[in-house]
Amino acid sequence: MVNESAEPDDASQLAAHLAPSLALLRAVAAEGHLTRAAESLGVPQPTVSRALAKLGDRLGTPVIVRQGRGIHLTRAGALLAAAADDAMRGLEAGCRAVIEEIDPDRGQVTFGFQHTMGSTLVPPLLREFRDVHPHVRFGLVQGPRNSMLARAWSGEIDLCVVSPLPEHDPHWETAPLRDEPLVAVLFARHRLARRRRLRLAELAGDDFVATRPGYGLRQIFAGLAERAGFEPRLAFESEEVDTVRGLVAAGLGVALLPPGDNGPAPGTVEVPLDPPAHRTIGLAWPAGRALPPAVRTFRDFTLRNFNGNRRSDFH
């Protein structure tokens, strides 16, 4: 609560007292007339008069003086009106941003995804959504799985597409979108390069090239190797799948990856696994967190149009 008896040179208290009158002072400065200023704001003229009189009392000097049928700002009033105009412009910009944020057709979605999903899954999803909701804006963030989840948890990202999903973690809501096969990527002259299928355990003695810890493919690969009964010998670790493929093409190891978008990289072959292996790609967002309307609209569109016949645990 503002102390009415405080000295006017206490800037913080003066600003707090002035704040409710910013729009009034700005309108009076623009119109030069109390009645027209009141009409522009949709408030009674006596309300404007009383507010400006109280402001003058608080300052110890008037902010307006009458001039014929109109009014004139004093020097103190003109100084405050200029500050009020700057402040109101900033506030109005913020209000416009909030109005857009809560409009499901005009808000912004900050969308995170792993690098391996940026070429095939994300572009068609965004294209089809923007066909229906052309004014929704997107901020796109790419990175490893654990980073995407951490940034979604902190609120920096609204939704993320990751694999594997944190399906059994009560802190997360998840919705599977599609399953993607995983294949053994081998040097073209590898001893098993001509095989139609192979068991992962048959590669137990090979050097492996993998993504770094924290990446989804690394987590999936580690789990599959454990179930196959061996501890993989890692020769190289990389942050980029294209680099992993290049190292395999150079004969420096084998890898477990999704099939290449345009087929095997030159110098490599892709051999399906027996039994087949896959990764489930899906949406994740913090459980129980209220999502802005535009984010809900995008999430619901994605679940309706991109999860095929897969049953999600979204509710």
Buried (B, 14 or more C-beta within 10 A) or exposed (E): EBEEEBEEEEEEBBEBBBEEBBBBBBBBBEBBBBBBBBBBBEBEBEEBBEBBEEBBEBBEEBBBEEEEEBBEBBEBBBEBBBBBBEBBEEEEEEEEEEEBBEBBEBBBBBBBBBBBBEEEBBEEBBEBBEEEBEEBEBEEBBBBBBBBBBBBBEEEBBBBBBBBBBEEEEEBBBBBBBBBEBBBBBBBEBEBBEBEEBBBEBBBEBBBBBBEEBBBBBBBBBEBBEEBEEEBEEBBBBEEBEBBBBBBBEBBBBBBBBBBEEEBBEBBBBBBBEEEBBBBBBBBBBEEEEBBBBBBBBBEBBBEBBBEEBEBEBE
